[in-house]
Amino acid sequence: MSALKLPKKDENVVQTGEGCCGGPAPEGVAACCVKDAEAKAIGEEGYGCDTAPVQASTSPSACCGTTSSQPPEETSVAISESGASLSNAQSNDSVRQAVRQQYGRVAAGDEGCGSGRGGYDAPMANAAIESQRLGYTAEDVRSVPSGANMGLGCGNPQAIANLKSGETVLDLGSGGGFDCFLAVRQVGDSGHVIGVDMTPEMVSKARDNAEKSGYQNVEFRLGEIESLPVADDTVDVIISNCVINLSPDKPRVFSEAYRVLKPGGRLAISDIVAFAELPEVARQDMTLYTGCMAGASMVSDVEAMLRASGFTEIRVAPKDESKSFIRDWAPGTDITEYVVSATIEAVKPAT
Ligand SMILES: C[S@@+](CC[C@H](N)C(=O)[O-])C[C@H]1O[C@@H](n2cnc3c(N)ncnc32)[C@H](O)[C@@H]1O
């Protein structure tokens, strides 16, 4: 698969049709290549386009003919500025379904880390090396059960979480459990760690890892971060690594985080955020979306969502050095002109 070349921010992009199979566009389809990427993410055949340098166009002549049995209107997903899905026929659930399928494949080992990032021809990442690029130590990597670290993070939330003995920690989108197993070391036997992930294969993998290694005070729950399977006011610290960008309903994620935190509880998150508005063609690309790039919200939107949920002491700190690895997630594109990894911290007021 060839890489998507994102249009430059101020470039007047011309629809080219490059990479499409030619032939008439399906009725109602403006940007069939984008639809193809999305279709692939949910295991559909798509429209026969393997590359997607095409901006939505009113002229269908350069678009490709459909090979999908699905009506084209039902495969369109538009991502709003706040990250919400606005498609006419697809809901936030179908965005989550595409993400779940992608990470199910990653957990099952059918896809490597590069492809886990969205199907680009990135070199297969070595999870251990990748994690050390993110700020984890070699000892961190060695200390977790084998298979827990899949190199899917974009930072190191432990570095800002300041976890203490006896605390209850919740990891949003825990994947194979890497950050949970590290958190257990910090909170000790009197603490408790809960990982929540919506992908059954990830939860199974994390539970197997916990069982094999005899962890007592870490558990993994199947659930969506927009509807947390966690009681009100029970968590001291919420960590998360490269997950919230994948949510089609981020305001809901932050309000759920607020609900489950104890008064005085805190957020310590690493995530991808945008510092320039992504072009619409990129926002609609489900390969970039499941790869943790297209769903990134603007820093100011993240701050506003946190404020609206009731958080205080909000701090979003972009890490410019992260561009060196984000570049590898979508080689040949100018994705690093739009998104960056950041730490996100906030506090639920004590009273
Ligand atoms: C990029 S991986 C990161 C995994 C883990 N945090 C790590 O650093 O290894 C994203 C994870 O978030 C999960 N996820 C994505 N969206 C989610 C949602 N809305 N609710 C729950 N889990 C979600 C996926 O299933 C996947 O395991």
The ligand as an SDF file (V2000), in Angstrom:
LIG
                    3D

 27 29  0  0  0  0  0  0  0  0999 V2000
   -3.0070    2.6030   20.3310 C   0  0  0  0  0  0  0  0  0  0  0  0
   -3.6220    1.3160   21.3640 S   0  0  0  0  0  0  0  0  0  0  0  0
   -2.8470    1.7290   22.9200 C   0  0  0  0  0  0  0  0  0  0  0  0
   -2.8560    0.5690   23.8770 C   0  0  0  0  0  0  0  0  0  0  0  0
   -2.1490    0.8250   25.2110 C   0  0  0  0  0  0  0  0  0  0  0  0
   -2.6020    2.0260   25.8610 N   0  0  0  0  0  0  0  0  0  0  0  0
   -0.6640    0.8760   25.0020 C   0  0  0  0  0  0  0  0  0  0  0  0
   -0.0710    1.9490   25.1550 O   0  0  0  0  0  0  0  0  0  0  0  0
   -0.0780   -0.1620   24.6780 O   0  0  0  0  0  0  0  0  0  0  0  0
   -5.2870    1.8400   21.6100 C   0  0  0  0  0  0  0  0  0  0  0  0
   -6.1100    0.9090   22.5180 C   0  0  0  0  0  0  0  0  0  0  0  0
   -7.2790    1.6080   22.9000 O   0  0  0  0  0  0  0  0  0  0  0  0
   -8.4160    0.7910   22.7510 C   0  0  0  0  0  0  0  0  0  0  0  0
   -9.5510    1.6960   22.4760 N   0  0  0  0  0  0  0  0  0  0  0  0
   -9.6730    2.5490   21.4330 C   0  0  0  0  0  0  0  0  0  0  0  0
  -10.8170    3.2360   21.5170 N   0  0  0  0  0  0  0  0  0  0  0  0
  -11.4360    2.8200   22.6550 C   0  0  0  0  0  0  0  0  0  0  0  0
  -12.6840    3.1430   23.2910 C   0  0  0  0  0  0  0  0  0  0  0  0
  -13.5120    4.0460   22.7530 N   0  0  0  0  0  0  0  0  0  0  0  0
  -13.0070    2.4970   24.4330 N   0  0  0  0  0  0  0  0  0  0  0  0
  -12.1690    1.5650   24.9750 C   0  0  0  0  0  0  0  0  0  0  0  0
  -10.9980    1.2090   24.4130 N   0  0  0  0  0  0  0  0  0  0  0  0
  -10.6250    1.8290   23.2650 C   0  0  0  0  0  0  0  0  0  0  0  0
   -8.0600   -0.1450   21.6240 C   0  0  0  0  0  0  0  0  0  0  0  0
   -8.8080   -1.3320   21.6880 O   0  0  0  0  0  0  0  0  0  0  0  0
   -6.5690   -0.3690   21.8510 C   0  0  0  0  0  0  0  0  0  0  0  0
   -6.3270   -1.4540   22.6990 O   0  0  0  0  0  0  0  0  0  0  0  0
  1  2  1  0
  2  3  1  0
  2 10  1  0
  3  4  1  0
  4  5  1  0
  5  6  1  0
  5  7  1  0
  7  8  2  0
  7  9  1  0
 10 11  1  0
 11 12  1  0
 11 26  1  0
 12 13  1  0
 13 14  1  0
 13 24  1  0
 14 15  1  0
 14 23  1  0
 15 16  2  0
 16 17  1  0
 17 18  1  0
 17 23  2  0
 18 19  1  0
 18 20  2  0
 20 21  1  0
 21 22  2  0
 22 23  1  0
 24 25  1  0
 24 26  1  0
 26 27  1  0
M  CHG  2   2   1   9  -1
M  END
$$$$
